[in-house]
Amino acid sequence: MNRIEGERYALVAFDRYLEMEQRGDELILSCTEEDYNDVWKQYFDMESDYGRYRNAVPEQDEYLTQAAAFGCGIRILRQDVWEMLISFLISQQNNIKRIRKCIETLCERYGEKKSIESSMGSGFYYTFPDVETLAQISEEELRACNLGYRSRYIVGTSNSILKREVDLDGLRKMGYKQARGELLKLSGVGEKVADCICLFGLHHMDAFPVDTHIRKAIETHYPSGFPFERYAGYAGVMQQYIFYYDLMNVT
């Protein structure tokens, strides 16, 4: 998401542009009712009861109770699996600012330019490049987008998807473990990246990506192991509460 001004933000998803604004306890989405019902309601996972997830945390678990309360507005977005696949390949050994810049450059060079009428007047945005487009780009061209060694992963993965060695449409029909196994066949996709794609692209809520932040938090607060069985079906939500709590240096 990109800040426009104040508490107003813009995002592009599924080749569509959306502006949103926080006004007190209200979130205002600048879109038609049809677009909200067809795209954004599902994208923001508006029909899931996150209060139920937070209420499942026992009071005795003070750490997770505090983390869930701190991140109570978090939702697991239903994002495009192709975009998540490439974005998480780019994210490896990278920081948020640089990841954002790399993705913006990729979209500007290889995405489709579209016109918009927004609160700021006339403008334009770029869509995320599709499989066919990225599969035709050389590793050298991608390196010019400051993607470094990740360029070969993008080239390899794009060609694997184009050749249907891993079927994106098929992934959407698979369970978590099967989809994770298929993703691990792709160039540059390790366990953490596969879990991120499962959680944020395929909405498998049992996916629990483990990076250094999460590993440290689990070792510190759950030395006997995280109680996955308690949160079956939505462990990924708990992962995000922990990740955000840790990222904001609250602990």
N, C-alpha and C positions, 0 to 999 in steps of 0.2 A: 504494500500500500504506500502511496505517496501523499504526503501532507500538502494540501493546497494552501490553506491558511487556517489559523486557529485550530478548531477541532473538526475541520472539514478535510476529507481524504478522498482519493481516487484510486480505483483499481481496474485492471483489465483481466477478465476471465472468460473462457469459452468464446473468445473473439468479441466480447462485449465490454463496453465501458460503463462504469458505475461510479457515481459520487455519493458519499455518505457523510453525515454530520452527527456528532454527539451533542445533544442539547439536554443537559441535566441527566435524567434517567432515561431519556428517549434517544433512540437511534433513528435518524431520518434517512431513508434511502431514496435517492432521486431517480425513480424509474416508474414505468407504467405498472398498473396492477397486473397486467398480463405477464410482463417480464418478471415481476416479483414471484408470481405463482409458478411460472415455467422454469425459471433459472435460479433466482437469488434465495428463495425460501429453502430450496434444497442445498444450495451452495453453502449457506450459513448454518445448515443443519437445524433449522428453526423448530422442527417438530420433535426433536429429542428433548427429554426432560433431564437437564443437567443437575437440577436440584436433587433428583433421585440419586444421581451418582455421588454427589457430595454428602448426602445424608447417609450413605452406606459406610462412610468412614467412622469407625468407633471413636468415642471421646478419649479413650485411653491412648490412641495414637495422636499425641499432641502435635507432632511434626506435620503429619499429613493433613490433620484438621486445619492447622494454620495455613499450610500451603494451598489447600482447596479454597479456603475463605479468601486468601490473598488473590487467587486467580479465578474468582468465581465467574468472571465474564468470558472465560476461555471457551471456545467451541472448536470442535474438530471439523474443519472445512472439508466439503466434498469437492476436491479440486480435480482438475484434468490429469489423468494418470500419465500421459505423455509429457506434459509440462513438468510434472513432479519428477519424472524419471530424469530428464535432462537437468533440471534445477538442482537435484541432489547429487548428480555427478559433478556439477560445477561447485557444489558446496564443500567438497572434500578438501581438507587442509586449507580452509579459506575463512574469511570473516564476512559478517553481514554486509558491510559497506561495499566490499569488493564483489561479493556475490551479486548484489543488486546491480552494480555497474556492469558486470559481465552479461547478465541477463538482458539489461536494457540495450546494450550494444548488439547482442545477438538478435533481438527483436527489430531494432532499427535497421540493421543490415539485411536481414533475411525474412522478416515478417511482412505482413501486408499493412500498408498505411491506410488508415480510415479516418474520415472526417467526423467531427462531433460538434454539437452545440451544447455548451455547458454553462454553468454559473459564471464562468470567466469569459464567456463569449465563444466565438468560433475557434476551433482548434483541430487537433488530430492526435491519433495514437497509433501504436503498432501492435499487431497481433503476435502471438508466439509462433515461430516458424514450425511448419508441419514436418512430418516424417520424411516425405518425398524431398522437400527442400534441403533439410539437413543432411540427408544421405548423399546428396550431390556435392557437398562442400568438402574441400580437401582439409587435411590436418593443418597444413600451412596457413590456410585462410582462417581457420578457427584460432590458431595461435595468434593471429593478428588482432583477435578480439580479447587478448590477454587471458586466454584460457589455459595456457601452459600445457603441462603434461595431460591435463584433462581432455585436451583436444582429441587424442587417440581413443579415449573412452567414448566420446560422443560420436566419432566416426564409426567405431566398431558397433556400438549399440544401435545407432540409426540404421545401419545396414542390416543388422540382425532383425530389427523390427520390420524393415521394408521387405525382407525375404521371408518374413513370418516364421523365423526360427523360434521366436517368442511372439505369441499372438496377443496383442493388446486387448482386443475384444474378448478373447478367451480368458484373459486374466480377470476380467470383470465378473466372470461367471464362476470363478474358482473360490474355494475356501482359503482361509489365511495361510495355512501351511503349504498348500499346493502352489498358491500364487507366489509365496516367498521363494519356494524352490525354483520356480520358473525364472524369477527375477535374478537369482544368483547365477544364472547361465550367461547373463549379459556382461559385456566388457566394463570393468570398473565398478561393478555392483557387488559390494560386500554385505555382511550381515546387517550392519547398521543402516546402510542406504536402502537395502531391501525392506527393512522394517519401516523406515520413513515413508517409502513409496506405498507400502501396504496401508499405513495409517492415514496418510494425508491424500493419497491418490485413489486408493481402493476402499477406503473407509472400513478397514478391518480393525475394529476397536480393541482387539486383543493384542495387536502389535505394540511392542514396547521397546522402541529404539534405545540402545544403550551407548552413550558416548562418555567422555571423561567426567562430565558434570553428573550424569545419572549414576555412573559407577561409584563415584565418590559418595554421593548422597545415600545410595543403597548400603555401601560398606559402613557408613557412619551411623545411619538410623535403623538399618535392618541387617545387623550382622548375621542373623540366622537365615536371611533371605527374604525377599519381598513377598508378601502374602497374595500371590497372583490368584489363588483360588477364591479369595474373598471378592475380587473384582473381575471375575470371569465375565467377558462380554464387553468390558469397558476399561480394561487395565491401561489402555493408551491414554485415556483421559487423565488418569492418575499420574502417568508419566509426564504429561504436559503441565500439571499443577506443580510437580516436583521440579521440572526443568525451569519453569518461569520463576518460581520461588528462589531457586538457586541462582539463576541468571541475574535477577534483580538484587543480588547480594543481601538478601534479607536474613539468611541464616548466618 
